[in-house]
Amino acid sequence: MSFKPRLSPFQTVFFLLGLILLSACGGGSSTAGPKSDQNSIHGLLASFDEVPSPAYTAIGGANTSIETGVASDTAKALKITRTGGEKFAGAWIPVQDVLSNAGPQKVTARVYSPTAGIQVAIKLEHGEGFGTGDILANEVVKVGWQTLTWTIKTFDHTKVYNRFVMLPNLGKLGTGETYYFDNIAITAATQEDIAAFTATPGGNASAAMGSAGPQAMPIELSHDLHDFISAGDAVFASDYIGTLDGNNRHAAWTNASTRGVARKGNIGYFQDALLTAGHPQIVTSTGWVSGRIDGPASVPNFFRVFVFKKPTTTFENSYLGLYVNAPNNGTVNASGFSGIKFKLWGPAEMYQKTYVPQLQMVLSGPQAAGCQTLSGGTELIQDFSANQKFGAGSKYTLSTANFRIHGLCGSDTAQNAVNNVLSQLARVSVKVSGNQFNFQEPLPNDSTQFATGINLGGIAFTQ
């Protein structure tokens, strides 16, 4: 027998009668009126014992209903069954306006899952597709009933949030699993609740790559949210974090580093002097860091892009790229793996249309005195065709046997350089040479401008 809290008059949730249930894509919105703090919810959102029952709308092909006596719980709960449909299948319910101008908030709910370790996401919206974005539960999901929490970092206090969205096993296709949600509430977040959102980069801006010595690469025990890293893979980088920018996101380059299971390795970009100094044909350049701390269900990556006016041969000898140091700015032993896998994409004009750039993956050993390579260590290079057209869904695997020596440093020789770099790997980079800059596919809003850049996601070693 589960306990249902007694509601005070100020906590009672009122749902509008006559709400039209919409299509499975989750269209439509609540007809709640303008924002009023005095009538905004800061407590229970739904218990599913209300009379009349809350309206609900399926999303992405899920099947939904309100059930009594489910999974050893005699109270009512919202049932979501996922058979096929989309990877974002779930449901949403209309709720009374949520207090959105009182700082970070915490959502709690009792959730039943038949599977452990899945991603359970929620979001609050002020219209279809507009709101907080997907937020993953703070806890590891267990089999059966448990109380999950979600921390909402920021709201737009000018908006009325009145849709609560539930996305069990986000990112995976359903195969008949059934989930339940009950006793959904929202309260002010404590300092402990928001601690994860005040994290700072763990890198050391002054540390040379490889300077911390041997480090262990974490071995993944299960598939990740985006079916990229698999059980048995060694994780070189899986998440990223920068310092806070003007939008209160951890997206600035200063002291940016890896985060997650493989962490505290510096990340950044490099480019030739012409691009650094600027040129009249460079319209703009920008970039940022995007990790799970700000978008838990997103694909972690960092990004660098230039927009050029079309030149003749001005940039033929140019280059740009992104790099990731090994965890803790040390070295890792990747010699026992047959492949390196990574997520990579970039501007749609360069990667998702007819143009197919030929890029280079660069593996570097630790820095050596007097070394003249870009990284400062012995380098191995492999060319690859960036021919996948899936945006953030693109992933590549290169054989570690196909890297060639690009530059020798320290005591490395032609005979031992490949083994030395793989066994003391300090940096992974992706480089775009000037003759591969995109001057074929223009921006859609200006036929005289062209985008060249890279989004670099997770990196792992695999068999």
KAFENMO-V669781 format. One record per residue. N is the residue number from 0. PSI is psi in radians with two decimals (999 if undefined). D_LAST is the distance of its C-alpha to the last C-alpha in Angstrom with 2 decimals. Layout:
n: (N:N)
psi: (PSI:PSI)
d_last: (D_LAST:D_LAST)
//
This chain:
n: (0:1:2:3:4:5:6:7:8:9:10:11:12:13:14:15:16:17:18:19:20:21:22:23:24:25:26:27:28:29:30:31:32:33:34:35:36:37:38:39:40:41:42:43:44:45:46:47:48:49:50:51:52:53:54:55:56:57:58:59:60:61:62:63:64:65:66:67:68:69:70:71:72:73:74:75:76:77:78:79:80:81:82:83:84:85:86:87:88:89:90:91:92:93:94:95:96:97:98:99:100:101:102:103:104:105:106:107:108:109:110:111:112:113:114:115:116:117:118:119:120:121:122:123:124:125:126:127:128:129:130:131:132:133:134:135:136:137:138:139:140:141:142:143:144:145:146:147:148:149:150:151:152:153:154:155:156:157:158:159:160:161:162:163:164:165:166:167:168:169:170:171:172:173:174:175:176:177:178:179:180:181:182:183:184:185:186:187:188:189:190:191:192:193:194:195:196:197:198:199:200:201:202:203:204:205:206:207:208:209:210:211:212:213:214:215:216:217:218:219:220:221:222:223:224:225:226:227:228:229:230:231:232:233:234:235:236:237:238:239:240:241:242:243:244:245:246:247:248:249:250:251:252:253:254:255:256:257:258:259:260:261:262:263:264:265:266:267:268:269:270:271:272:273:274:275:276:277:278:279:280:281:282:283:284:285:286:287:288:289:290:291:292:293:294:295:296:297:298:299:300:301:302:303:304:305:306:307:308:309:310:311:312:313:314:315:316:317:318:319:320:321:322:323:324:325:326:327:328:329:330:331:332:333:334:335:336:337:338:339:340:341:342:343:344:345:346:347:348:349:350:351:352:353:354:355:356:357:358:359:360:361:362:363:364:365:366:367:368:369:370:371:372:373:374:375:376:377:378:379:380:381:382:383:384:385:386:387:388:389:390:391:392:393:394:395:396:397:398:399:400:401:402:403:404:405:406:407:408:409:410:411:412:413:414:415:416:417:418:419:420:421:422:423:424:425:426:427:428:429:430:431:432:433:434:435:436:437:438:439:440:441:442:443:444:445:446:447:448:449:450:451:452:453:454:455:456:457:458:459:460:461:462)
psi: (2.08:2.70:2.29:2.15:2.51:2.33:2.34:2.86:-0.53:-0.24:-0.22:2.32:2.20:2.26:2.44:2.28:2.64:0.20:2.29:2.16:2.28:-3.09:2.99:-0.23:-0.06:0.45:2.89:3.11:2.88:2.72:0.46:2.59:-2.96:2.79:2.33:1.95:-0.60:-0.46:0.26:2.56:2.30:1.26:-2.38:2.26:-0.72:2.41:-0.18:0.16:-0.01:2.66:2.04:2.87:2.61:2.52:2.68:2.67:2.26:2.63:2.35:0.44:0.13:2.79:2.33:2.64:2.90:2.13:2.68:2.43:0.92:2.41:0.95:0.39:2.08:-0.09:2.96:2.61:2.80:2.16:2.26:2.05:2.27:1.83:1.87:-2.48:-2.70:2.91:-0.21:0.39:2.50:-2.44:2.80:2.70:2.58:2.47:2.79:2.68:2.31:2.44:2.03:0.09:0.50:0.50:-2.95:2.52:2.74:2.26:2.38:2.62:2.56:2.21:2.37:2.24:2.41:-0.10:2.44:2.69:0.18:2.95:2.02:2.03:2.66:2.91:2.67:2.34:2.68:0.31:2.84:2.06:0.02:2.12:-2.42:-0.29:2.93:2.28:2.14:2.65:2.56:-0.42:2.76:2.25:2.34:2.93:2.36:-2.82:2.44:2.80:2.12:2.66:2.65:2.31:2.16:2.02:-0.88:2.57:2.76:1.86:-0.10:-0.10:2.75:1.92:1.97:0.38:2.23:2.13:2.35:2.20:1.42:2.42:0.80:2.38:-0.10:2.60:2.41:2.59:0.55:0.09:2.59:2.32:2.74:2.51:2.43:2.76:1.05:2.19:2.81:2.36:2.96:2.39:2.45:3.00:-0.60:-0.67:-0.64:0.09:-0.63:-0.40:0.02:0.30:2.67:2.73:2.58:0.09:3.07:1.86:-0.47:-0.01:2.27:2.55:2.37:-0.08:-0.35:0.00:-2.97:2.37:2.74:2.31:2.24:2.40:2.15:2.40:-0.26:2.97:2.59:3.12:-0.58:0.35:0.69:-1.07:2.27:2.86:2.29:-0.25:2.58:2.20:2.02:-0.66:2.36:-0.21:2.76:2.69:2.38:-3.07:2.84:2.38:-2.97:-0.29:0.23:0.58:2.64:1.11:-0.09:2.65:-0.42:2.09:0.44:2.57:2.99:2.82:2.92:-2.53:-0.58:1.86:2.96:0.45:2.28:2.54:2.79:-2.92:2.83:2.70:2.83:2.96:-0.59:-0.73:-0.61:-0.72:-0.32:2.83:2.59:-0.44:-0.02:1.97:-0.81:2.79:2.50:3.06:2.88:3.03:2.37:1.98:-3.10:-0.29:-0.54:-0.43:1.43:-0.54:0.05:3.02:1.93:2.40:2.91:2.77:2.47:2.31:2.54:2.50:2.13:2.66:2.59:2.11:-3.06:-1.43:0.25:-0.69:0.26:-0.63:0.20:3.03:2.78:2.79:3.07:2.57:2.71:2.14:2.72:2.76:2.41:0.30:0.56:-2.53:2.66:2.73:1.86:0.20:-0.34:0.08:2.57:-0.25:2.71:2.30:2.58:2.71:2.31:2.34:-2.73:-2.73:2.40:-0.63:-0.50:-0.54:-0.32:0.01:-2.61:-0.41:2.38:1.77:2.61:2.01:3.09:2.32:2.26:2.20:2.30:2.45:3.13:2.73:2.52:2.49:2.35:0.04:2.43:0.09:2.89:-0.69:-0.38:0.14:2.97:2.37:2.44:2.44:2.51:2.23:2.53:2.70:2.08:1.23:0.08:2.51:0.63:0.23:-2.27:-0.18:-0.08:2.40:2.52:2.59:2.21:2.49:2.32:-0.29:-0.21:0.18:2.50:2.72:2.27:-0.58:2.39:2.41:2.76:-2.33:0.09:2.51:3.00:-0.47:-0.58:-0.06:-0.76:-0.86:-0.67:-0.76:-0.80:-0.57:-0.27:0.95:2.16:-0.40:2.50:2.26:2.71:2.29:2.41:2.04:2.71:-0.58:-0.02:0.10:2.54:1.92:0.44:-0.75:1.88:2.90:2.56:-0.43:-0.01:1.90:-0.10:-0.01:2.53:2.47:2.36:2.26:-3.04:2.39:2.09:2.11:-2.43:2.75:2.33:2.83:2.45:2.88:999)
d_last: (49.45:47.88:49.94:50.84:52.30:55.86:56.04:58.60:60.29:58.26:54.94:55.75:53.52:55.51:53.93:55.81:57.30:56.88:53.44:52.10:48.75:46.64:43.97:40.43:39.24:41.09:43.81:47.02:48.01:50.41:53.98:54.29:56.81:56.64:55.14:57.42:56.33:58.98:57.47:53.77:51.51:50.34:49.73:48.97:47.59:47.50:47.94:48.27:51.55:53.52:56.35:55.77:52.04:49.82:48.93:45.26:43.28:40.02:37.26:34.66:35.62:35.86:38.79:40.91:43.98:45.80:45.83:47.88:46.82:43.04:40.62:43.44:44.79:48.31:48.42:47.51:44.12:42.37:40.10:37.16:35.43:32.38:32.02:30.29:31.71:29.95:27.18:30.07:32.42:34.89:38.56:41.07:44.52:47.41:48.53:51.50:50.97:48.64:49.89:47.97:49.92:49.49:46.24:42.85:42.90:41.03:40.60:40.43:40.05:39.71:36.67:35.65:32.06:30.90:27.30:26.12:23.95:24.70:25.99:29.78:31.41:35.06:37.10:40.79:42.14:45.43:44.88:42.28:39.07:40.83:40.45:38.18:34.88:32.29:32.36:29.94:31.37:31.52:30.71:27.72:28.74:29.74:30.85:34.57:37.01:36.52:37.97:35.58:36.53:35.72:37.00:38.48:38.75:41.23:43.53:45.67:49.02:50.76:48.95:49.67:46.61:47.50:44.43:41.93:38.59:36.22:32.61:30.89:27.11:27.06:24.21:23.56:25.48:27.95:28.09:31.51:31.10:34.31:34.80:38.08:39.45:42.68:44.89:43.46:45.10:44.92:46.28:46.32:43.18:43.75:42.53:39.92:38.76:38.31:36.81:33.32:34.82:36.48:33.38:33.25:30.48:29.19:28.60:31.04:32.47:33.75:30.66:29.17:25.40:24.01:27.41:26.44:24.42:21.22:19.77:17.10:14.39:14.77:12.10:12.74:14.35:14.96:14.70:16.74:20.00:18.86:15.82:13.68:11.74:10.39:10.72:8.26:7.47:9.50:12.48:14.16:16.81:17.64:21.44:24.28:27.97:30.96:34.57:36.95:38.45:41.77:40.42:39.33:35.64:33.10:32.59:34.27:32.51:34.44:32.21:29.36:26.18:22.96:23.57:22.01:19.51:18.67:22.20:25.00:23.42:25.87:25.23:27.55:28.47:29.86:32.18:34.73:38.33:39.78:37.76:38.43:42.14:42.41:44.00:46.53:44.03:41.60:42.67:40.47:37.25:35.59:32.43:31.40:28.83:27.91:26.20:26.38:29.48:31.52:29.61:27.67:26.47:25.83:22.70:22.84:23.22:25.62:27.67:29.89:32.18:35.17:37.81:39.61:42.69:42.07:42.84:43.44:41.37:41.62:37.91:36.56:35.66:34.47:31.03:29.58:26.30:24.59:22.84:21.04:21.42:19.16:20.44:24.05:24.18:22.64:19.63:16.12:13.95:10.67:10.89:8.43:5.35:4.98:5.93:8.60:9.94:13.61:16.76:19.62:23.03:26.64:30.22:30.66:32.78:30.00:26.96:28.36:31.23:31.57:30.61:27.07:26.48:24.37:22.73:21.00:18.03:19.19:17.55:20.34:21.14:23.98:27.37:29.66:33.44:34.77:31.51:32.28:28.96:28.80:26.59:28.49:25.64:23.96:22.00:19.23:19.46:17.78:19.94:18.84:21.01:21.43:22.41:21.41:24.59:23.60:24.63:22.82:20.77:19.13:15.44:13.63:10.24:10.80:9.35:9.96:11.91:14.37:15.93:19.55:21.93:24.27:26.38:26.90:28.31:29.69:29.09:25.96:26.51:25.13:23.85:21.99:21.29:17.68:16.71:19.20:17.95:14.24:15.56:18.26:16.99:19.96:19.75:17.87:20.39:21.00:24.19:26.65:29.06:32.67:32.72:30.12:32.19:33.19:36.80:36.49:36.22:38.90:39.12:40.70:43.71:44.43:43.92:44.46:41.49:37.78:34.74:31.83:29.22:25.74:24.35:21.14:19.38:16.42:13.65:10.30:7.19:3.81:0.00)
//
